[in-house]
Structure formats: structure tokens, C-alpha cells
Amino acid sequence: MAEGLFGRFGGRTQEKTFPVSKSDEEWRRQLTPEQYQVLRRHGTERAGSSPLDKEYGAGIYHCRGCGQPLFASAAKFNSGTGWPSFWAPIEEAIETDIDRSFFMTRTEVHCRRCGGHLGHVFEDGPEPSGLRYCMNGAALDFHGAEASRETPAGETQP
């Protein structure tokens, strides 16, 4: 799991307060070591290691940290990257920050409710958004066949 060979040089420095807030010890008790590393320490799981990459059933992907619905299965696609990928999140489910770790600039995606690191968004996805939300499976909890009125951002429900 990548943690940042030299730490998060120039990375996120903001200390925002989120609606779901827990102590470091509470997060460690709730999450597996891998989930903690990804969600709370901005780690990245190894490509192809998550079974959620190949999950294409109907349902909703939730934040593993707080349960916030994040992505509808209707927005999932096979990016070939080895990580679960979506063309849009559920409206108002995520927030983004600039990530300057690893000597590059990327757009980090985190849960709007608990601040958990989910992955990054890139501008090489399919239509209709042209975006690829490349998420760590360790940060997600798939609820198969969950009925929801939530839709990907920019899409209306029939």
C-alpha cells in the first residue's frame, strides 16, 4: 500500500471539521488496518486488489468510514486501472482537495461527511461527465441491490 515514500510533501494541510468526527483511536478500532491506512492516512491500495473493482451488480457504494452513500452502480465503469471507477458521484456526497503528494498535482476525493480519503478524480473518463473517479475499494462498502433515489451528479431520476 502506497503511503507516500517521502510522506505527503506539499499535501493537504487543511484541518476541516466534518459532521462525523472521531478520535484516531476510535477510527483504528472501527476500521481494519488497510481501511484505516486508506481512509485516514491517505493511502492507496494495490491495483487489482479489491474485489469491488469487478463488482457490477446493482446497488450503492457507501463510505466505509461513516456509511455516507457515495456512488450509484449506474455510474460505475471498467476503467482497466485496477480500481473501482465511476463517472460521477451521488450529488453532494464527496468533496475534493488539491493533492500535491508524490511530486505531482492531483485532485483528491474525500467523503463529505467524515473526510475519509477515497481516491482521486481524473479527466479521462467516459461521457457524460468525462471524469474518472478512481476509488480505493478499501474505502467503499457495497450495498448490493439497494434501492435508492440517489443519482449520479448531473443525472435525473426517471
Steps between C-alpha positions, in 0.01 A plus 500: 500500500645834398518750782730752344863397483604838638176578683244736355742772382294807431184298559177604663551718805145612575336385820131510411233387743261237363152399626638156596809549712682235704828474683786319333454214748128472416581482126764231568248290695231533233709437186732220390866603469462530119180705525661727759809550283289600199223703666691675776864504377434564128643166394438318173421132472688291245336504154280196441488407869138598565216265405287813452694576181316213330166552677233604248178414683232758570539690824661791678860547611524655847789650695660226712565759772158654556247331270439803276361389159768601246452337160212327322585185308346665192805731488758219526713397202801280431792741470759222472706668774446239773292730722121545515420793268194718461409784263315697771428491874160530664421872535662670799661173620864595446736795515834553330835651595824557317751223578864588436653177633744288296635813326184542290169683520178297503145549618433298814147377573378466858170425671307816572368359828812357671788629287622149423740479203333310215734544203551751218304637205649530151378657177526185286165336571205417278206719408284652626743657750839423345623432854646188662453477874769243578412369848667268748280197560616495865323835546170370361222278634279359223130453581381274220154546353439794732213706370578867508367825364861621490632565153841591367559875495354657190261214426128510574304205632203387286 
